[in-house]
Amino acid sequence: MTPLRHVVALLVGAAVALASLAAHRSLFPLGLLVALATTYAVPWWLLRSRHPRTAASYAVGWIAVLAVAVTGRPEGDYVLGSDLDGYALLVGSLGLVVVGIVAFAGGRASNT
């Protein structure tokens, strides 16, 4: 059952990343704030669940979609523009690297 949790967390991370990429430009800055709030709400919840390491899988899924979006397309188009909106989402999402490291290292601290 544990591998299935990580696969689902990976897919949820990818889905949230796609939604964030689609929403971050709408009604700036409200769309960006909603995208970043959703991006961090899911791992916050996962880190407080019974299986905090699934937050690392979520972060990997999110960052993988971001990496594909940043590389561009053969036609020269970019999903993530090089303007204030795009850079704000890019910089705001870099905290997921820290979330992934914390989750991989063991999640929340023990209360002992």
ROGUSE-713197 format. One record per residue: residue in one letter; z, y, x of N, C-alpha, C, CB in turn; chain. Coordinates in steps of 0.1 Angstrom, whole numbers, padded with zeros to 4 digits. Glycine has a CB too. Layout:
// ROGUSE-713197
VEXDO   type     n_Z     n_Y     n_X    ca_Z    ca_Y    ca_X     c_Z     c_Y     c_X    cb_Z    cb_Y    cb_X   mol
VEXDO      a       Z       Y       X       Z       Y       X       Z       Y       X       Z       Y       X     A
...
//
This chain:
// ROGUSE-713197
VEXDO   type     n_Z     n_Y     n_X    ca_Z    ca_Y    ca_X     c_Z     c_Y     c_X    cb_Z    cb_Y    cb_X   mol
VEXDO      m    0000   -0012    0008    0000    0000    0000    0000    0013    0009    0012    0000   -0009     A
VEXDO      t    0006    0012    0021    0006    0024    0029   -0008    0029    0033    0015    0021    0041     A
VEXDO      p   -0017    0020    0037   -0030    0025    0041   -0037    0032    0029   -0039    0014    0046     A
VEXDO      l   -0035    0027    0017   -0040    0033    0005   -0035    0048    0003   -0038    0025   -0007     A
VEXDO      r   -0022    0050    0006   -0016    0063    0005   -0023    0073    0014   -0001    0062    0007     A
VEXDO      h   -0025    0068    0026   -0032    0077    0036   -0046    0080    0033   -0031    0070    0050     A
VEXDO      v   -0053    0070    0027   -0067    0072    0023   -0068    0082    0011   -0074    0059    0019     A
VEXDO      v   -0058    0081    0002   -0058    0090   -0009   -0054    0104   -0004   -0048    0085   -0020     A
VEXDO      a   -0045    0105    0005   -0041    0118    0010   -0053    0125    0018   -0029    0117    0020     A
VEXDO      l   -0060    0117    0025   -0072    0121    0032   -0082    0127    0022   -0078    0110    0041     A
VEXDO      l   -0085    0120    0012   -0094    0124    0002   -0090    0136   -0006   -0097    0113   -0008     A
VEXDO      v   -0077    0137   -0009   -0071    0149   -0015   -0073    0161   -0006   -0056    0147   -0019     A
VEXDO      g   -0070    0159    0007   -0072    0170    0017   -0086    0175    0017   -0068    0166    0031     A
VEXDO      a   -0096    0166    0017   -0110    0169    0017   -0114    0177    0004   -0119    0157    0018     A
VEXDO      a   -0108    0172   -0007   -0111    0179   -0020   -0105    0193   -0021   -0106    0170   -0032     A
VEXDO      v   -0093    0194   -0016   -0087    0208   -0016   -0094    0217   -0006   -0072    0207   -0012     A
VEXDO      a   -0099    0212    0005   -0107    0220    0014   -0120    0225    0008   -0110    0212    0027     A
VEXDO      l   -0127    0216    0001   -0139    0220   -0006   -0136    0230   -0017   -0146    0207   -0012     A
VEXDO      a   -0126    0228   -0024   -0122    0238   -0034   -0118    0252   -0028   -0111    0233   -0043     A
VEXDO      s   -0111    0251   -0017   -0107    0263   -0010   -0120    0271   -0004   -0098    0260    0002     A
VEXDO      l   -0129    0263    0001   -0141    0269    0006   -0149    0276   -0005   -0150    0259    0013     A
VEXDO      a   -0149    0270   -0017   -0156    0275   -0028   -0149    0287   -0034   -0158    0265   -0039     A
VEXDO      a   -0136    0287   -0034   -0128    0298   -0041   -0124    0310   -0032   -0116    0292   -0047     A
VEXDO      h   -0125    0308   -0019   -0119    0319   -0011   -0126    0332   -0012   -0119    0315    0003     A
VEXDO      r   -0139    0332   -0016   -0146    0344   -0018   -0145    0351   -0032   -0161    0342   -0015     A
VEXDO      s   -0141    0343   -0041   -0140    0349   -0055   -0128    0358   -0057   -0140    0338   -0065     A
VEXDO      l   -0131    0370   -0062   -0121    0380   -0064   -0112    0383   -0052   -0113    0377   -0076     A
VEXDO      f   -0118    0386   -0041   -0111    0388   -0029   -0100    0399   -0031   -0120    0392   -0017     A
VEXDO      p   -0088    0397   -0027   -0081    0387   -0020   -0075    0376   -0028   -0071    0393   -0011     A
VEXDO      l   -0076    0377   -0042   -0069    0367   -0050   -0074    0353   -0048   -0071    0371   -0065     A
VEXDO      g   -0087    0351   -0047   -0093    0338   -0044   -0088    0332   -0031   -0108    0338   -0044     A
VEXDO      l   -0087    0340   -0021   -0082    0336   -0008   -0067    0332   -0009   -0084    0347    0003     A
VEXDO      l   -0060    0340   -0016   -0045    0336   -0017   -0043    0323   -0025   -0038    0348   -0025     A
VEXDO      v   -0051    0321   -0036   -0050    0309   -0043   -0055    0297   -0034   -0059    0309   -0056     A
VEXDO      a   -0065    0299   -0026   -0070    0288   -0018   -0059    0284   -0007   -0083    0292   -0010     A
VEXDO      l   -0053    0294   -0001   -0043    0292    0009   -0030    0286    0003   -0040    0304    0017     A
VEXDO      a   -0026    0291   -0009   -0015    0286   -0016   -0016    0271   -0019   -0012    0294   -0029     A
VEXDO      t   -0028    0267   -0024   -0031    0253   -0027   -0031    0245   -0015   -0044    0252   -0035     A
VEXDO      t   -0037    0251   -0004   -0038    0244    0008   -0025    0240    0014   -0046    0252    0019     A
VEXDO      y   -0015    0249    0013   -0001    0246    0018    0008    0240    0008    0004    0258    0024     A
VEXDO      a    0006    0241   -0005    0014    0235   -0015    0014    0220   -0015    0011    0240   -0029     A
VEXDO      v    0002    0214   -0013    0001    0200   -0013    0009    0193   -0001   -0013    0195   -0012     A
VEXDO      p    0007    0198    0012    0015    0192    0023    0030    0195    0021    0009    0197    0036     A
VEXDO      w    0033    0206    0016    0047    0209    0014    0054    0199    0005    0049    0223    0008     A
VEXDO      w    0046    0195   -0006    0051    0185   -0015    0051    0171   -0008    0042    0185   -0028     A
VEXDO      l    0041    0168    0000    0040    0155    0006    0051    0154    0017    0026    0154    0013     A
VEXDO      l    0054    0165    0024    0065    0164    0034    0079    0161    0027    0065    0177    0042     A
VEXDO      r    0080    0165    0015    0093    0163    0008    0093    0150    0000    0096    0174   -0001     A
VEXDO      s    0082    0142    0000    0081    0130   -0007    0088    0119    0001    0067    0126   -0010     A
VEXDO      r    0087    0107   -0005    0093    0095    0002    0085    0091    0014    0095    0083   -0007     A
VEXDO      h    0072    0096    0015    0063    0092    0026    0058    0105    0032    0052    0083    0020     A
VEXDO      p    0066    0111    0041    0061    0124    0046    0050    0123    0056    0073    0131    0053     A
VEXDO      r    0047    0112    0062    0036    0111    0071    0022    0112    0064    0037    0098    0079     A
VEXDO      t    0022    0110    0051    0009    0112    0044    0004    0126    0045    0010    0108    0030     A
VEXDO      a    0013    0136    0048    0009    0150    0050   -0001    0151    0062    0021    0159    0052     A
VEXDO      a    0001    0142    0072   -0008    0143    0084   -0022    0138    0080   -0002    0133    0095     A
VEXDO      s   -0023    0128    0071   -0036    0124    0066   -0043    0135    0058   -0035    0111    0058     A
VEXDO      y   -0035    0142    0050   -0040    0153    0042   -0046    0164    0052   -0029    0159    0033     A
VEXDO      a   -0038    0167    0062   -0042    0177    0071   -0055    0173    0078   -0031    0180    0082     A
VEXDO      v   -0056    0160    0082   -0069    0156    0089   -0081    0157    0079   -0067    0141    0093     A
VEXDO      g   -0079    0153    0067   -0090    0155    0057   -0094    0169    0055   -0086    0149    0044     A
VEXDO      w   -0084    0178    0054   -0087    0192    0052   -0094    0198    0065   -0074    0200    0050     A
VEXDO      i   -0089    0195    0076   -0095    0200    0089   -0109    0194    0091   -0086    0198    0101     A
VEXDO      a   -0111    0182    0087   -0125    0176    0089   -0135    0183    0081   -0124    0161    0085     A
VEXDO      v   -0132    0187    0068   -0141    0194    0060   -0143    0208    0066   -0136    0195    0046     A
VEXDO      l   -0133    0214    0071   -0134    0227    0077   -0143    0227    0089   -0120    0233    0081     A
VEXDO      a   -0142    0216    0097   -0150    0215    0109   -0165    0214    0106   -0146    0203    0117     A
VEXDO      v   -0168    0206    0095   -0182    0205    0091   -0187    0219    0085   -0183    0194    0080     A
VEXDO      a   -0178    0226    0078   -0182    0239    0073   -0185    0249    0084   -0172    0244    0063     A
VEXDO      v   -0177    0248    0095   -0179    0258    0106   -0191    0256    0114   -0166    0258    0114     A
VEXDO      t   -0195    0243    0115   -0207    0240    0124   -0220    0246    0119   -0208    0225    0126     A
VEXDO      g   -0221    0248    0106   -0234    0253    0101   -0244    0243    0098   -0240    0263    0111     A
VEXDO      r   -0255    0247    0093   -0266    0238    0089   -0278    0240    0098   -0270    0240    0074     A
VEXDO      p   -0288    0231    0098   -0300    0233    0106   -0308    0245    0103   -0308    0220    0105     A
VEXDO      e   -0307    0249    0090   -0315    0261    0086   -0309    0274    0091   -0316    0261    0070     A
VEXDO      g   -0297    0273    0096   -0290    0285    0101   -0280    0291    0091   -0300    0296    0104     A
VEXDO      d   -0278    0284    0080   -0268    0289    0070   -0254    0284    0074   -0272    0284    0056     A
VEXDO      y   -0244    0291    0069   -0230    0287    0072   -0223    0287    0058   -0224    0297    0082     A
VEXDO      v   -0214    0277    0056   -0206    0277    0044   -0195    0287    0046   -0200    0263    0042     A
VEXDO      l   -0189    0288    0057   -0179    0298    0060   -0184    0310    0067   -0167    0291    0068     A
VEXDO      g   -0185    0321    0061   -0191    0333    0066   -0183    0339    0077   -0194    0343    0056     A
VEXDO      s   -0190    0346    0086   -0182    0353    0097   -0179    0368    0093   -0191    0353    0110     A
VEXDO      d   -0171    0369    0082   -0167    0382    0077   -0152    0381    0075   -0174    0386    0064     A
VEXDO      l   -0146    0391    0069   -0131    0391    0067   -0127    0379    0059   -0127    0404    0060     A
VEXDO      d   -0134    0376    0048   -0130    0364    0040   -0130    0351    0048   -0140    0363    0028     A
VEXDO      g   -0141    0349    0055   -0142    0336    0063   -0131    0335    0074   -0155    0335    0068     A
VEXDO      y   -0130    0346    0081   -0120    0346    0092   -0106    0344    0087   -0121    0358    0101     A
VEXDO      a   -0103    0351    0075   -0089    0349    0069   -0086    0335    0065   -0088    0359    0057     A
VEXDO      l   -0096    0328    0059   -0094    0314    0056   -0093    0306    0068   -0106    0309    0047     A
VEXDO      l   -0101    0308    0078   -0100    0301    0091   -0087    0302    0098   -0112    0305    0100     A
VEXDO      v   -0082    0314    0099   -0069    0317    0106   -0058    0312    0097   -0068    0332    0109     A
VEXDO      g   -0059    0314    0084   -0048    0309    0075   -0047    0294    0075   -0051    0314    0062     A
VEXDO      s   -0058    0287    0077   -0057    0272    0077   -0053    0266    0090   -0071    0267    0072     A
VEXDO      l   -0052    0274    0101   -0049    0268    0114   -0034    0263    0114   -0050    0278    0124     A
VEXDO      g   -0026    0267    0104   -0013    0262    0103   -0012    0247    0099   -0005    0270    0093     A
VEXDO      l   -0023    0242    0094   -0024    0228    0090   -0023    0219    0103   -0037    0225    0082     A
VEXDO      v   -0027    0224    0114   -0026    0217    0126   -0011    0214    0129   -0032    0224    0138     A
VEXDO      v   -0003    0225    0127    0011    0223    0129    0017    0214    0119    0018    0237    0128     A
VEXDO      v    0013    0215    0106    0017    0206    0095    0014    0192    0099    0011    0210    0082     A
VEXDO      g    0002    0189    0104   -0002    0176    0108    0006    0170    0119   -0016    0175    0111     A
VEXDO      i    0009    0178    0129    0018    0174    0140    0032    0171    0136    0018    0184    0151     A
VEXDO      v    0038    0180    0127    0051    0177    0122    0052    0165    0114    0056    0190    0114     A
VEXDO      a    0042    0163    0105    0042    0151    0097    0040    0138    0105    0031    0152    0086     A
VEXDO      f    0031    0139    0115    0029    0127    0123    0041    0124    0131    0017    0129    0132     A
VEXDO      a    0048    0134    0135    0060    0131    0143    0072    0126    0135    0065    0144    0150     A
VEXDO      g    0071    0126    0122    0082    0120    0114    0085    0128    0101    0093    0119    0122     A
VEXDO      g    0078    0138    0099    0081    0146    0086    0094    0154    0087    0082    0136    0075     A
VEXDO      r    0102    0152    0077    0114    0161    0075    0125    0155    0084    0119    0161    0061     A
VEXDO      a    0134    0164    0088    0146    0160    0096    0155    0152    0088    0153    0172    0102     A
VEXDO      s    0162    0143    0095    0172    0134    0088    0185    0142    0086    0175    0121    0096     A
VEXDO      n    0192    0138    0076    0205    0145    0072    0217    0138    0078    0206    0146    0057     A
VEXDO      t    0216    0131    0089    0227    0124    0095    0234    0132    0105    0223    0111    0100     A
//
